[in-house]
Amino acid sequence: MEWYYYVLVVLVGVFAGFLNTLAGSGSIISLAMLMFMGLPANVANGTNRIAILMQNIVGVSSFKKQKVFTFKEGIWLAIPAIVGSVIGAGLAVEINEEMMEKTIGGLLVFLFFIVLYKPDAWVKGQAGLVRSKPSIWQIVIFFFIGLYGGFIQAGVGFFLLAGLVLGAGFDLVKANAIKVFIVLLYTPFAIGVFVMNGQIDYKIGFILAAGNMIGAYIAANFAVSWGAKFVRYILLGVIVFASLKFLGVYEMLGF
């Protein structure tokens, strides 16, 4: 592989890590690049998880240093997500992704209008909903979010943010931090499934991870210093981009 491919991997990783940490959907870009380089879709899906793990170590560290959240606030929601992620990763090594992508594209369109329609809920949160331990309903929601994250990862940030803001009551900046923490906790379990099935290219994975870590560090500082309104605008823009990708609009237009 030529040297400039490695530079491209790092640069794409920076952008993907920034988007993943700040809103979501960065994995759509990194997965597309990995497949463009010749990796099979399932290997690209597994390889991308190394970058996701490393970026979230940096993201969680940055958010913790800025005292945005505590581990206690995210751990109970992470447990059902971990269980779901193992099952989702098991499905990912066997199942075609096309139908799942179309379904997620439709859900993202729906989510876009939710984010657009009730800005205060996303910016200020709903403090009355926040509780020390999740309800049964929240456990079910985060199990299925983990299931999807284990399956494909791309776009899971949107659903985590929706669950944390609308379902758990956190404001968008804190929800962003807890989102990164939850993904950090379930990703090693998903990686284990891909490792056992030989679906990871370690060399490319760690090069991509270097870029993702830089992007995550930048995004974590942006999220806190610029506030929830800024994050919401970024979220809306990325949801539009991601939903068009999942629904196959770019392919229909010849891109």
Helices and strands as residue ranges (DSSP letters): H 3-22, H 26-36, H 41-65, H 71-92, H 98-117, H 119-124, G 127-129, H 136-151, H 156-162, I 163-167, H 172-196, H 202-246, H 249-252
